[in-house]
Amino acid sequence: QVQLVESGGGLVQAGGSLRLSCAASGSFFRINAMGWYRQAPGKQRVLVATITGGVITNSADSVKGRVTVARDNAKNTVYLQMNGLKPEGTAVYYCNAESIGVTFKVYDCWGQGTQVTVSS
């Protein structure tokens, strides 16, 4: 199983930038994809962006052009670079990983989240 730990959240002014990190650890054969989701207060968790096979996929329209996702396979870490942050970006940001376990079962795992607060 994969354990995910997010970091890099904090308070930032509108228009500012943050770089979130998600480090994966544990026992697994391979991570197929990793991604970022966010959940604002009182709202459902929604997609921010994902990366599969080194290619950014499934990015939300609301963040296109303002976020980039990079994966460091050697470190089992995925990064979310967010620029031009808006107040509506205030949310808990969660890392997700689709992994293949040592028994070749597919797992969908989540981190605990990191808080991002964008002030006006």
Order of alpha helices (4+ residues) and beta strands (2+ residues): beta-beta-beta-beta-beta-beta-beta-beta-beta-beta-beta
